[in-house]
């Protein structure tokens, strides 16, 4: 049993070290790389919460940038509404503007986080309760929305956008998640725990 635990720990440590070596998943947006396509899929008690999206940089200078964002909610249940979508940005933005036709879906944006997702700095939302969700707004399952988010700040030739955050309102409550990988600190803590397991002394059988 001890040999098995040590082998398992060694394998797990290798996986952790590989994960720690993965480069940042920050998304660089610049005039040279103006388009980013993404997708998401999370299983929940309310069914799969999934979708695809894209960001198109339609304007950029050292003080402003404009993102044309398309979100497709591919969840199979119409009642699984994508009520908030947001992202972190580095360097930080200082202000936000929102432009969209009156077609439902997302209706405004703000410099705020999605509840429970503190690393989200810019949030577009579809309900009357800001990024907290609720109400009857948002992008219903099987529907899409396209809108423009304008951002103000002080940038060089590019910005990094990461992570992406999503909030769903469903018949079984709300669900919030990002596309983040585990924090290095958490991985290191897990690593130390596995090392401790691997170092456990063999227990001798007593008569």
FIMIKOL-604900 format. One record per atom (N, C-alpha, C): residue number from 0; residue in one letter; atom name; x, y, z. Coordinates in Angstrom, 3 decimals. Layout:
% residues N
    n  res  atom      east     north        up
  NUM    a    CA         X         Y         Z
...
END
This chain:
% residues 207
    n  res  atom      east     north        up
    0    x     N     0.830    -1.203     0.000
    0    x    CA     0.000     0.000     0.000
    0    x     C     0.862     1.249     0.000
    1    x     N     1.928     1.231     0.849
    1    x    CA     2.821     2.379     0.925
    1    x     C     3.520     2.615    -0.402
    2    x     N     3.917     1.525    -1.068
    2    x    CA     4.578     1.642    -2.364
    2    x     C     3.636     2.273    -3.375
    3    x     N     2.362     1.881    -3.317
    3    x    CA     1.367     2.456    -4.227
    3    x     C     1.207     3.957    -3.976
    4    x     N     1.122     4.334    -2.681
    4    x    CA     0.955     5.747    -2.347
    4    x     C     2.143     6.566    -2.828
    5    x     N     3.353     6.004    -2.664
    5    x    CA     4.537     6.729    -3.097
    5    x     C     4.553     6.878    -4.611
    6    x     N     4.184     5.840    -5.334
    6    x    CA     4.141     5.911    -6.801
    6    x     C     3.100     6.925    -7.257
    7    x     N     1.927     6.888    -6.587
    7    x    CA     0.865     7.837    -6.927
    7    x     C     1.321     9.264    -6.669
    8    x     N     1.972     9.477    -5.530
    8    x    CA     2.433    10.813    -5.181
    8    x     C     3.460    11.322    -6.175
    9    x     N     4.394    10.444    -6.581
    9    x    CA     5.412    10.850    -7.539
    9    x     C     4.781    11.249    -8.871
   10    x     N     3.779    10.474    -9.305
   10    x    CA     3.101    10.796   -10.559
   10    x     C     2.341    12.111   -10.439
   11    x     N     1.669    12.295    -9.308
   11    x    CA     0.902    13.514    -9.101
   11    x     C     1.812    14.730    -9.034
   12    x     N     2.986    14.557    -8.381
   12    x    CA     3.951    15.656    -8.318
   12    x     C     4.396    16.050    -9.719
   13    x     N     4.619    15.060   -10.577
   13    x    CA     5.023    15.343   -11.953
   13    x     C     3.949    16.143   -12.678
   14    x     N     2.694    15.755   -12.466
   14    x    CA     1.587    16.475   -13.098
   14    x     C     1.537    17.908   -12.593
   15    x     N     1.724    18.100   -11.270
   15    x    CA     1.704    19.439   -10.699
   15    x     C     2.816    20.302   -11.268
   16    x     N     4.017    19.726   -11.393
   16    x    CA     5.137    20.475   -11.930
   16    x     C     4.879    20.865   -13.372
   17    x     N     4.230    19.979   -14.129
   17    x    CA     3.880    20.294   -15.518
   17    x     C     2.876    21.433   -15.555
   18    x     N     1.904    21.377   -14.646
   18    x    CA     0.895    22.441   -14.608
   18    x     C     1.522    23.770   -14.246
   19    x     N     2.482    23.752   -13.323
   19    x    CA     3.135    24.981   -12.924
   19    x     C     3.968    25.565   -14.050
   20    x     N     4.394    24.724   -14.997
   20    x    CA     5.226    25.207   -16.091
   20    x     C     4.418    25.723   -17.264
   21    x     N     3.074    25.567   -17.213
   21    x    CA     2.240    26.047   -18.305
   21    x     C     2.295    27.557   -18.347
   22    x     N     2.530    28.168   -19.520
   22    x    CA     2.612    29.616   -19.585
   22    x     C     1.268    30.253   -19.304
   23    x     N     1.283    31.560   -19.017
   23    x    CA     0.064    32.311   -18.737
   23    x     C    -0.899    32.198   -19.903
   24    x     N    -2.200    32.117   -19.583
   24    x    CA    -3.211    32.033   -20.617
   24    x     C    -3.765    33.405   -20.973
   25    x     N    -3.053    34.466   -20.603
   25    x    CA    -3.497    35.813   -20.939
   25    x     C    -3.646    35.947   -22.454
   26    x     N    -4.672    36.671   -22.864
   26    x    CA    -4.985    36.834   -24.274
   26    x     C    -4.484    38.192   -24.735
   27    x     N    -3.403    38.260   -25.519
   27    x    CA    -2.934    39.563   -25.986
   27    x     C    -3.821    40.081   -27.114
   28    x     N    -4.298    41.306   -26.975
   28    x    CA    -5.106    41.952   -27.996
   28    x     C    -4.327    43.156   -28.518
   29    x     N    -4.114    43.205   -29.818
   29    x    CA    -3.387    44.326   -30.409
   29    x     C    -3.818    44.475   -31.862
   30    x     N    -3.324    45.515   -32.513
   30    x    CA    -3.646    45.729   -33.919
   30    x     C    -3.123    44.582   -34.779
   31    x     N    -2.040    43.922   -34.327
   31    x    CA    -1.474    42.799   -35.078
   31    x     C    -2.215    41.496   -34.819
   32    x     N    -2.948    41.421   -33.721
   32    x    CA    -3.712    40.218   -33.382
   32    x     C    -5.084    40.650   -32.879
   33    x     N    -5.966    41.079   -33.790
   33    x    CA    -7.200    41.754   -33.379
   33    x     C    -8.368    40.841   -33.032
   34    x     N    -8.264    39.531   -33.277
   34    x    CA    -9.414    38.643   -33.083
   34    x     C    -9.064    37.517   -32.134
   35    x     N    -9.989    37.234   -31.233
   35    x    CA    -9.815    36.092   -30.335
   35    x     C   -11.131    35.334   -30.256
   36    x     N   -11.080    34.025   -30.534
   36    x    CA   -12.244    33.149   -30.437
   36    x     C   -12.110    32.265   -29.196
   37    x     N   -13.201    32.011   -28.519
   37    x    CA   -13.147    31.236   -27.289
   37    x     C   -14.423    30.411   -27.140
   38    x     N   -14.389    29.483   -26.218
   38    x    CA   -15.556    28.660   -25.926
   38    x     C   -15.539    28.309   -24.444
   39    x     N   -16.667    27.830   -23.942
   39    x    CA   -16.756    27.414   -22.544
   39    x     C   -17.777    26.298   -22.410
   40    x     N   -17.613    25.456   -21.419
   40    x    CA   -18.550    24.364   -21.152
   40    x     C   -18.355    23.893   -19.724
   41    x     N   -19.401    24.003   -18.924
   41    x    CA   -19.364    23.587   -17.526
   41    x     C   -20.614    22.772   -17.244
   42    x     N   -20.441    21.613   -16.632
   42    x    CA   -21.587    20.799   -16.234
   42    x     C   -22.123    21.305   -14.898
   43    x     N   -23.434    21.422   -14.794
   43    x    CA   -24.061    21.891   -13.563
   43    x     C   -25.307    21.069   -13.291
   44    x     N   -25.900    21.278   -12.137
   44    x    CA   -27.142    20.588   -11.798
   44    x     C   -28.265    20.977   -12.759
   45    x     N   -28.122    22.124   -13.393
   45    x    CA   -29.134    22.598   -14.347
   45    x     C   -28.826    22.167   -15.782
   46    x     N   -27.814    21.320   -15.970
   46    x    CA   -27.414    20.890   -17.307
   46    x     C   -26.136    21.577   -17.737
   47    x     N   -25.692    21.287   -18.942
   47    x    CA   -24.455    21.869   -19.459
   47    x     C   -24.657    23.359   -19.729
   48    x     N   -23.718    24.160   -19.243
   48    x    CA   -23.702    25.605   -19.500
   48    x     C   -22.564    25.851   -20.473
   49    x     N   -22.893    26.067   -21.718
   49    x    CA   -21.864    26.088   -22.749
   49    x     C   -22.103    27.210   -23.742
   50    x     N   -21.056    27.498   -24.503
   50    x    CA   -21.200    28.518   -25.528
   50    x     C   -19.900    28.766   -26.259
   51    x     N   -19.973    29.635   -27.246
   51    x    CA   -18.808    30.079   -27.995
   51    x     C   -18.868    31.598   -28.098
   52    x     N   -17.730    32.201   -28.364
   52    x    CA   -17.716    33.648   -28.474
   52    x     C   -16.507    34.134   -29.241
   53    x     N   -16.503    35.427   -29.494
   53    x    CA   -15.369    36.047   -30.171
   53    x     C   -15.246    37.494   -29.728
   54    x     N   -14.016    37.985   -29.767
   54    x    CA   -13.721    39.397   -29.535
   54    x     C   -12.973    39.922   -30.750
   55    x     N   -13.455    41.016   -31.315
   55    x    CA   -12.789    41.646   -32.452
   55    x     C   -12.401    43.057   -32.050
   56    x     N   -11.106    43.347   -32.107
   56    x    CA   -10.619    44.681   -31.799
   56    x     C   -10.941    45.593   -32.982
   57    x     N   -11.951    46.445   -32.806
   57    x    CA   -12.381    47.304   -33.915
   57    x     C   -11.811    48.707   -33.824
   58    x     N   -11.075    48.991   -32.768
   58    x    CA   -10.403    50.274   -32.626
   58    x     C    -9.446    50.221   -31.466
   59    x     N    -8.251    50.835   -31.626
   59    x    CA    -7.250    50.762   -30.560
   59    x     C    -6.267    51.916   -30.674
   60    x     N    -6.039    52.599   -29.545
   60    x    CA    -4.925    53.533   -29.435
   60    x     C    -4.458    53.519   -27.981
   61    x     N    -3.566    54.424   -27.612
   61    x    CA    -2.973    54.361   -26.278
   61    x     C    -3.952    54.723   -25.168
   62    x     N    -5.131    55.267   -25.503
   62    x    CA    -6.074    55.667   -24.478
   62    x     C    -7.427    54.990   -24.540
   63    x     N    -7.779    54.426   -25.684
   63    x    CA    -9.088    53.778   -25.835
   63    x     C    -8.955    52.522   -26.682
   64    x     N    -9.873    51.600   -26.483
   64    x    CA    -9.990    50.457   -27.376
   64    x     C   -11.454    50.062   -27.455
   65    x     N   -11.817    49.455   -28.573
   65    x    CA   -13.202    49.062   -28.810
   65    x     C   -13.234    47.589   -29.172
   66    x     N   -14.036    46.811   -28.439
   66    x    CA   -14.149    45.370   -28.660
   66    x     C   -15.553    45.032   -29.147
   67    x     N   -15.639    44.441   -30.320
   67    x    CA   -16.906    43.910   -30.815
   67    x     C   -17.007    42.469   -30.319
   68    x     N   -17.948    42.202   -29.443
   68    x    CA   -18.049    40.905   -28.769
   68    x     C   -19.299    40.174   -29.218
   69    x     N   -19.145    38.910   -29.589
   69    x    CA   -20.270    38.037   -29.921
   69    x     C   -20.286    36.874   -28.944
   70    x     N   -21.444    36.613   -28.365
   70    x    CA   -21.615    35.499   -27.441
   70    x     C   -22.744    34.609   -27.931
   71    x     N   -22.467    33.313   -28.040
   71    x    CA   -23.464    32.321   -28.440
   71    x     C   -23.700    31.372   -27.280
   72    x     N   -24.876    31.426   -26.699
   72    x    CA   -25.216    30.531   -25.599
   72    x     C   -25.749    29.232   -26.196
   73    x     N   -24.936    28.185   -26.184
   73    x    CA   -25.311    26.911   -26.803
   73    x     C   -25.908    25.930   -25.806
   74    x     N   -26.241    26.397   -24.604
   74    x    CA   -26.886    25.521   -23.619
   74    x     C   -28.200    24.994   -24.185
   75    x     N   -28.474    23.718   -23.916
   75    x    CA   -29.641    23.079   -24.529
   75    x     C   -30.964    23.576   -23.948
   76    x     N   -30.964    24.059   -22.698
   76    x    CA   -32.184    24.552   -22.070
   76    x     C   -32.321    26.056   -22.285
   77    x     N   -33.457    26.484   -22.804
   77    x    CA   -33.711    27.904   -23.028
   77    x     C   -33.630    28.678   -21.722
   78    x     N   -34.020    28.036   -20.620
   78    x    CA   -34.050    28.698   -19.317
   78    x     C   -32.666    28.940   -18.720
   79    x     N   -31.615    28.360   -19.291
   79    x    CA   -30.258    28.592   -18.804
   79    x     C   -29.714    29.856   -19.467
   80    x     N   -29.931    30.998   -18.789
   80    x    CA   -29.610    32.295   -19.366
   80    x     C   -28.207    32.763   -18.970
   81    x     N   -27.433    33.175   -19.956
   81    x    CA   -26.146    33.815   -19.700
   81    x     C   -26.444    35.278   -19.358
   82    x     N   -26.374    35.625   -18.079
   82    x    CA   -26.785    36.962   -17.653
   82    x     C   -25.622    37.941   -17.521
   83    x     N   -24.386    37.442   -17.363
   83    x    CA   -23.229    38.329   -17.261
   83    x     C   -22.019    37.688   -17.923
   84    x     N   -21.229    38.524   -18.569
   84    x    CA   -19.965    38.095   -19.178
   84    x     C   -18.939    39.174   -18.879
   85    x     N   -17.758    38.755   -18.426
   85    x    CA   -16.746    39.744   -18.102
   85    x     C   -15.344    39.233   -18.310
   86    x     N   -14.382    40.098   -18.024
   86    x    CA   -12.983    39.717   -18.195
   86    x     C   -12.103    40.639   -17.361
   87    x     N   -10.909    40.139   -17.082
   87    x    CA    -9.867    40.965   -16.484
   87    x     C    -9.047    41.587   -17.592
   88    x     N    -8.430    42.720   -17.322
   88    x    CA    -7.624    43.390   -18.343
   88    x     C    -6.377    43.986   -17.702
   89    x     N    -5.245    43.849   -18.381
   89    x    CA    -3.968    44.344   -17.886
   89    x     C    -3.236    45.051   -19.034
   90    x     N    -2.875    46.320   -18.882
   90    x    CA    -3.107    47.216   -17.754
   90    x     C    -4.599    47.472   -17.509
   91    x     N    -4.939    47.907   -16.304
   91    x    CA    -6.323    48.089   -15.926
   91    x     C    -7.007    49.181   -16.737
   92    x     N    -8.292    48.986   -16.974
   92    x    CA    -9.103    50.011   -17.606
   92    x     C    -9.591    50.988   -16.533
   93    x     N    -9.882    52.216   -16.954
   93    x    CA   -10.384    53.226   -16.013
   93    x     C   -11.843    53.576   -16.276
   94    x     N   -12.399    53.150   -17.398
   94    x    CA   -13.789    53.448   -17.712
   94    x     C   -14.294    52.535   -18.804
   95    x     N   -15.617    52.463   -18.960
   95    x    CA   -16.209    51.560   -19.945
   95    x     C   -17.438    52.215   -20.568
   96    x     N   -17.665    51.922   -21.844
   96    x    CA   -18.866    52.354   -22.559
   96    x     C   -19.474    51.138   -23.232
   97    x     N   -20.775    51.187   -23.509
   97    x    CA   -21.479    50.044   -24.072
   97    x     C   -22.368    50.519   -25.213
   98    x     N   -22.327    49.767   -26.330
   98    x    CA   -23.161    50.095   -27.489
   98    x     C   -23.809    48.827   -28.011
   99    x     N   -25.128    48.875   -28.221
   99    x    CA   -25.842    47.713   -28.750
   99    x     C   -27.208    48.163   -29.232
  100    x     N   -27.744    47.434   -30.184
  100    x    CA   -29.122    47.673   -30.593
  100    x     C   -30.053    47.085   -29.535
  101    x     N   -31.276    47.540   -29.509
  101    x    CA   -32.244    47.067   -28.506
  101    x     C   -32.812    45.719   -28.928
  102    x     N   -31.945    44.685   -28.836
  102    x    CA   -32.346    43.353   -29.295
  102    x     C   -32.333    42.325   -28.167
  103    x     N   -32.347    42.795   -26.921
  103    x    CA   -32.256    41.846   -25.817
  103    x     C   -30.819    41.422   -25.595
  104    x     N   -30.620    40.334   -24.875
  104    x    CA   -29.268    39.895   -24.581
  104    x     C   -28.611    40.829   -23.577
  105    x     N   -27.359    41.212   -23.834
  105    x    CA   -26.666    42.129   -22.944
  105    x     C   -27.171    43.550   -23.197
  106    x     N   -27.351    44.310   -22.101
  106    x    CA   -27.956    45.633   -22.239
  106    x     C   -27.052    46.762   -21.752
  107    x     N   -25.977    46.452   -21.031
  107    x    CA   -25.083    47.490   -20.519
  107    x     C   -23.799    46.836   -20.020
  108    x     N   -22.823    47.673   -19.634
  108    x    CA   -21.560    47.181   -19.088
  108    x     C   -21.094    48.124   -17.998
  109    x     N   -20.275    47.614   -17.093
  109    x    CA   -19.768    48.431   -16.001
  109    x     C   -18.384    47.952   -15.581
  110    x     N   -17.687    48.806   -14.843
  110    x    CA   -16.413    48.434   -14.253
  110    x     C   -16.703    47.744   -12.925
  111    x     N   -17.028    46.485   -12.974
  111    x    CA   -17.363    45.749   -11.759
  111    x     C   -17.106    44.271   -11.976
  112    x     N   -17.054    43.542   -10.873
  112    x    CA   -16.815    42.105   -10.921
  112    x     C   -18.138    41.355   -10.937
  113    x     N   -18.092    40.138   -11.431
  113    x    CA   -19.218    39.225   -11.284
  113    x     C   -19.147    38.676    -9.858
  114    x     N   -20.255    38.624    -9.125
  114    x    CA   -20.201    38.129    -7.745
  114    x     C   -19.478    36.779    -7.648
  115    x     N   -18.510    36.708    -6.748
  115    x    CA   -17.743    35.484    -6.583
  115    x     C   -16.538    35.389    -7.499
  116    x     N   -16.392    36.324    -8.447
  116    x    CA   -15.272    36.300    -9.395
  116    x     C   -14.548    37.641    -9.312
  117    x     N   -13.755    37.804    -8.276
  117    x    CA   -13.132    39.098    -7.999
  117    x     C   -12.130    39.521    -9.064
  118    x     N   -11.586    38.561    -9.825
  118    x    CA   -10.594    38.918   -10.836
  118    x     C   -11.224    39.386   -12.144
  119    x     N   -12.552    39.477   -12.192
  119    x    CA   -13.235    40.070   -13.341
  119    x     C   -13.356    41.566   -13.096
  120    x     N   -12.890    42.383   -14.030
  120    x    CA   -12.859    43.831   -13.842
  120    x     C   -13.875    44.573   -14.701
  121    x     N   -14.212    44.004   -15.852
  121    x    CA   -15.166    44.622   -16.776
  121    x     C   -16.284    43.627   -17.009
  122    x     N   -17.528    44.064   -16.872
  122    x    CA   -18.652    43.128   -16.949
  122    x     C   -19.770    43.691   -17.808
  123    x     N   -20.224    42.903   -18.778
  123    x    CA   -21.427    43.202   -19.544
  123    x     C   -22.554    42.358   -18.974
  124    x     N   -23.749    42.939   -18.853
  124    x    CA   -24.835    42.223   -18.189
  124    x     C   -26.147    42.398   -18.939
  125    x     N   -27.066    41.447   -18.692
  125    x    CA   -28.319    41.426   -19.428
  125    x     C   -29.555    41.627   -18.595
  126    x     N   -29.399    41.810   -17.282
  126    x    CA   -30.559    41.955   -16.415
  126    x     C   -30.572    43.288   -15.701
  127    x     N   -31.651    43.573   -14.991
  127    x    CA   -31.780    44.858   -14.307
  127    x     C   -30.918    44.981   -13.061
  128    x     N   -30.323    43.884   -12.616
  128    x    CA   -29.554    43.892   -11.367
  128    x     C   -28.054    43.931   -11.595
  129    x     N   -27.636    44.612   -12.674
  129    x    CA   -26.222    44.753   -12.961
  129    x     C   -25.583    43.371   -13.120
  130    x     N   -24.313    43.230   -12.728
  130    x    CA   -23.608    41.967   -12.919
  130    x     C   -24.031    40.899   -11.927
  131    x     N   -24.909    41.240   -10.986
  131    x    CA   -25.399    40.242   -10.028
  131    x     C   -26.370    39.272   -10.685
  132    x     N   -26.901    39.609   -11.865
  132    x    CA   -27.850    38.727   -12.540
  132    x     C   -29.244    38.889   -11.989
  133    x     N   -30.048    37.851   -12.140
  133    x    CA   -31.440    37.931   -11.712
  133    x     C   -32.307    38.512   -12.806
  134    x     N   -33.557    38.774   -12.499
  134    x    CA   -34.467    39.292   -13.514
  134    x     C   -34.713    38.272   -14.599
  135    x     N   -35.153    38.742   -15.741
  135    x    CA   -35.449    37.850   -16.861
  135    x     C   -34.555    38.109   -18.064
  136    x     N   -33.513    38.905   -17.895
  136    x    CA   -32.669    39.268   -19.021
  136    x     C   -31.572    38.272   -19.293
  137    x     N   -30.696    38.650   -20.220
  137    x    CA   -29.573    37.802   -20.593
  137    x     C   -29.794    37.099   -21.913
  138    x     N   -28.848    36.251   -22.260
  138    x    CA   -28.896    35.492   -23.514
  138    x     C   -29.412    34.096   -23.198
  139    x     N   -30.579    33.783   -23.687
  139    x    CA   -31.191    32.489   -23.401
  139    x     C   -30.473    31.369   -24.147
  140    x     N   -30.632    30.141   -23.646
  140    x    CA   -30.032    28.987   -24.302
  140    x     C   -30.488    28.901   -25.756
  141    x     N   -29.550    28.720   -26.679
  141    x    CA   -29.860    28.657   -28.103
  141    x     C   -29.871    30.007   -28.789
  142    x     N   -29.555    31.086   -28.055
  142    x    CA   -29.579    32.430   -28.631
  142    x     C   -28.187    33.059   -28.610
  143    x     N   -28.075    34.193   -29.327
  143    x    CA   -26.794    34.893   -29.441
  143    x     C   -26.996    36.389   -29.269
  144    x     N   -25.904    37.089   -29.045
  144    x    CA   -25.940    38.551   -28.977
  144    x     C   -24.582    39.096   -29.383
  145    x     N   -24.610    40.233   -30.071
  145    x    CA   -23.392    40.939   -30.458
  145    x     C   -23.491    42.375   -29.966
  146    x     N   -22.434    42.869   -29.342
  146    x    CA   -22.435    44.210   -28.775
  146    x     C   -21.006    44.737   -28.769
  147    x     N   -20.859    46.024   -28.492
  147    x    CA   -19.542    46.657   -28.467
  147    x     C   -19.260    47.206   -27.079
  148    x     N   -18.074    46.894   -26.565
  148    x    CA   -17.602    47.436   -25.294
  148    x     C   -16.417    48.350   -25.597
  149    x     N   -16.539    49.607   -25.206
  149    x    CA   -15.439    50.550   -25.333
  149    x     C   -14.746    50.716   -23.999
  150    x     N   -13.424    50.693   -23.996
  150    x    CA   -12.658    50.786   -22.759
  150    x     C   -11.691    51.958   -22.812
  151    x     N   -11.503    52.592   -21.665
  151    x    CA   -10.593    53.729   -21.539
  151    x     C    -9.500    53.381   -20.541
  152    x     N    -8.269    53.810   -20.854
  152    x    CA    -7.148    53.515   -19.981
  152    x     C    -5.875    54.082   -20.569
  153    x     N    -4.748    53.605   -20.066
  153    x    CA    -3.444    54.013   -20.581
  153    x     C    -2.693    52.762   -20.977
  154    x     N    -2.540    52.560   -22.281
  154    x    CA    -1.939    51.340   -22.784
  154    x     C    -0.804    51.644   -23.748
  155    x     N     0.006    50.613   -23.986
  155    x    CA     1.030    50.703   -25.006
  155    x     C     0.474    50.204   -26.325
  156    x     N     1.120    49.193   -26.880
  156    x    CA     0.686    48.670   -28.176
  156    x     C    -0.279    47.499   -28.055
  157    x     N    -0.501    46.996   -26.825
  157    x    CA    -1.411    45.865   -26.656
  157    x     C    -1.890    45.804   -25.218
  158    x     N    -2.941    45.020   -24.996
  158    x    CA    -3.427    44.738   -23.649
  158    x     C    -3.601    43.230   -23.516
  159    x     N    -3.579    42.743   -22.292
  159    x    CA    -3.838    41.333   -22.018
  159    x     C    -5.214    41.202   -21.377
  160    x     N    -6.028    40.320   -21.920
  160    x    CA    -7.362    40.072   -21.399
  160    x     C    -7.416    38.661   -20.825
  161    x     N    -7.644    38.569   -19.502
  161    x    CA    -7.681    37.269   -18.826
  161    x     C    -8.008    37.490   -17.357
  162    x     N    -8.832    36.648   -16.758
  162    x    CA    -9.580    35.540   -17.371
  162    x     C   -10.905    36.031   -17.938
  163    x     N   -11.638    35.121   -18.557
  163    x    CA   -13.002    35.388   -18.974
  163    x     C   -13.941    34.830   -17.909
  164    x     N   -15.001    35.551   -17.600
  164    x    CA   -15.932    35.113   -16.561
  164    x     C   -17.355    35.040   -17.079
  165    x     N   -18.126    34.099   -16.537
  165    x    CA   -19.492    33.851   -17.000
  165    x     C   -20.417    33.662   -15.806
  166    x     N   -21.614    34.217   -15.896
  166    x    CA   -22.632    33.998   -14.874
  166    x     C   -23.915    33.556   -15.562
  167    x     N   -24.435    32.425   -15.124
  167    x    CA   -25.688    31.880   -15.646
  167    x     C   -26.762    31.944   -14.577
  168    x     N   -27.958    32.261   -14.996
  168    x    CA   -29.129    32.166   -14.139
  168    x     C   -29.979    31.013   -14.677
  169    x     N   -30.299    30.048   -13.827
  169    x    CA   -31.024    28.861   -14.261
  169    x     C   -32.204    28.601   -13.322
  170    x     N   -32.976    27.595   -13.655
  170    x    CA   -34.085    27.211   -12.794
  170    x     C   -33.635    26.632   -11.466
  171    x     N   -32.333    26.303   -11.349
  171    x    CA   -31.786    25.748   -10.113
  171    x     C   -30.798    26.700    -9.451
  172    x     N   -30.910    27.969    -9.771
  172    x    CA   -30.029    28.955    -9.160
  172    x     C   -29.012    29.504   -10.136
  173    x     N   -28.055    30.253    -9.606
  173    x    CA   -27.037    30.883   -10.445
  173    x     C   -25.716    30.125   -10.356
  174    x     N   -24.938    30.221   -11.439
  174    x    CA   -23.635    29.557   -11.516
  174    x     C   -22.641    30.552   -12.099
  175    x     N   -21.497    30.725   -11.425
  175    x    CA   -20.449    31.615   -11.897
  175    x     C   -19.153    30.830   -12.059
  176    x     N   -18.410    31.106   -13.110
  176    x    CA   -17.148    30.407   -13.327
  176    x     C   -16.277    31.201   -14.289
  177    x     N   -14.983    30.888   -14.287
  177    x    CA   -14.036    31.497   -15.217
  177    x     C   -13.301    30.402   -15.976
  178    x     N   -12.482    30.833   -16.917
  178    x    CA   -11.652    29.885   -17.652
  178    x     C   -10.264    29.794   -17.052
  179    x     N   -10.123    30.132   -15.760
  179    x    CA    -8.813    30.151   -15.099
  179    x     C    -8.284    28.746   -14.852
  180    x     N    -6.959    28.626   -14.781
  180    x    CA    -6.321    27.403   -14.289
  180    x     C    -6.112    27.585   -12.799
  181    x     N    -5.819    26.512   -12.028
  181    x    CA    -5.596    26.669   -10.584
  181    x     C    -4.479    27.658   -10.288
  182    x     N    -4.642    28.421    -9.219
  182    x    CA    -3.610    29.363    -8.807
  182    x     C    -2.329    28.605    -8.453
  183    x     N    -1.138    29.139    -8.817
  183    x    CA     0.113    28.463    -8.468
  183    x     C     0.229    28.178    -6.975
  184    x     N    -0.275    29.071    -6.124
  184    x    CA    -0.203    28.842    -4.687
  184    x     C    -0.966    27.605    -4.274
  185    x     N    -2.137    27.390    -4.881
  185    x    CA    -2.921    26.203    -4.567
  185    x     C    -2.220    24.950    -5.053
  186    x     N    -1.600    25.035    -6.232
  186    x    CA    -0.876    23.885    -6.750
  186    x     C     0.307    23.547    -5.844
  187    x     N     0.989    24.588    -5.375
  187    x    CA     2.128    24.349    -4.495
  187    x     C     1.672    23.700    -3.192
  188    x     N     0.544    24.151    -2.657
  188    x    CA     0.015    23.555    -1.428
  188    x     C    -0.324    22.084    -1.646
  189    x     N    -0.946    21.786    -2.776
  189    x    CA    -1.277    20.405    -3.113
  189    x     C     0.000    19.583    -3.256
  190    x     N     1.009    20.186    -3.861
  190    x    CA     2.287    19.512    -4.048
  190    x     C     2.908    19.141    -2.706
  191    x     N     2.889    20.076    -1.762
  191    x    CA     3.453    19.804    -0.445
  191    x     C     2.702    18.676     0.252
  192    x     N     1.393    18.652     0.097
  192    x    CA     0.601    17.591     0.698
  192    x     C     0.965    16.229     0.137
  193    x     N     1.194    16.173    -1.179
  193    x    CA     1.561    14.900    -1.802
  193    x     C     2.950    14.449    -1.367
  194    x     N     3.850    15.420    -1.218
  194    x    CA     5.188    15.068    -0.736
  194    x     C     5.089    14.477     0.665
  195    x     N     4.202    15.050     1.492
  195    x    CA     4.008    14.522     2.832
  195    x     C     3.489    13.102     2.809
  196    x     N     2.557    12.827     1.907
  196    x    CA     2.023    11.472     1.782
  196    x     C     3.115    10.509     1.350
  197    x     N     3.939    10.946     0.404
  197    x    CA     4.996    10.068    -0.101
  197    x     C     6.022     9.751     0.981
  198    x     N     6.162    10.675     1.943
  198    x    CA     7.174    10.486     2.990
  198    x     C     6.663     9.719     4.205
  199    x     N     5.404     9.302     4.169
  199    x    CA     4.865     8.578     5.313
  199    x     C     5.664     7.292     5.552
  200    x     N     6.024     7.026     6.784
  200    x    CA     6.778     5.797     7.068
  200    x     C     5.869     4.572     6.921
  201    x     N     6.477     3.465     6.587
  201    x    CA     5.714     2.227     6.447
  201    x     C     5.270     1.750     7.833
  202    x     N     3.991     1.441     7.946
  202    x    CA     3.461     0.961     9.215
  202    x     C     3.753    -0.537     9.360
  203    x     N     4.374    -0.886    10.440
  203    x    CA     4.712    -2.289    10.686
  203    x     C     3.521    -3.011    11.263
  204    x     N     3.281    -4.200    10.823
  204    x    CA     2.207    -5.032    11.381
  204    x     C     2.651    -5.571    12.728
  205    x     N     1.756    -5.519    13.669
  205    x    CA     2.049    -6.055    15.000
  205    x     C     1.284    -7.347    15.204
  206    x     N     1.883    -8.231    15.961
  206    x    CA     1.265    -9.518    16.203
  206    x     C     0.089    -9.370    17.155
END
